[in-house]
Amino acid sequence: MLSSRIPMAGLLGLLFVSGAYAHHGWSWAEADQVELSGMIREISMAPPHPTLQVETQNDGVWRVELGNPRLTQRSGFVEGVAKVGDPIVVLGNRSLDPNEKRMKAVRITVAGKVYDIYPDRIQTN
């Protein structure tokens, strides 16, 4: 009985790890980075990834995903440093789906303060 549980536990562990990897990957985002400017409409610091809803002048509201909570906090972007209504500039990778207003941020700038969420991913020209 025990011997049949071990392979099943291994299989379930593998499925969990592969699912977590797929969730945290960048395969859904374009390789090129773009800048998005707008106004913060909503802030969520909840796991698995803090998110912002950013309203742009021309494109409406975008979902901006930050890093995991620890990574986001390490950048200095913590609860209270930004509020709804603040202007924001986001550098990041937008969704491969041109109809989806979704972006993974590598850097955000709020009130002149820069927060490098993924410093190793920032592309410079």
C-alpha positions, 0 to 999 in steps of 0.5 A: 500500500505504501509503495503505491502512494510514493509514486502518486505523491511524486506525480502530484508534486511534479504537477504542482511544481509544473503548474507553479512554474507555468503561472510564474513564467513569462511565456504569455508576454512579448519579448519587447518592453513598452512603457505605459503611462496612466493613473493608478485606479486600484492597488492589490498587494495580495499574493501570488502577485501584487497588481495594479489597475492603471487607467491610460488616457487612450487605452482604458484600464490595464492590469499590471502585474508586479513580482511576487510579494517578497520581490516587490517589497525588495524593490521598495514598492510597499503598501503606502508608497502609492495610492489610487489617483497617483500618476504612474509610468510602467516599463514592462512586457505586455501580453502576447494577446493584443486584445488583452490589456495586461502587462508584467512590470519590470520597473514602475515609477510613481511620484518620481521614485523608481522601483525596479521590480525585475532589475535583471530584465530591464532592457536598455537601448 
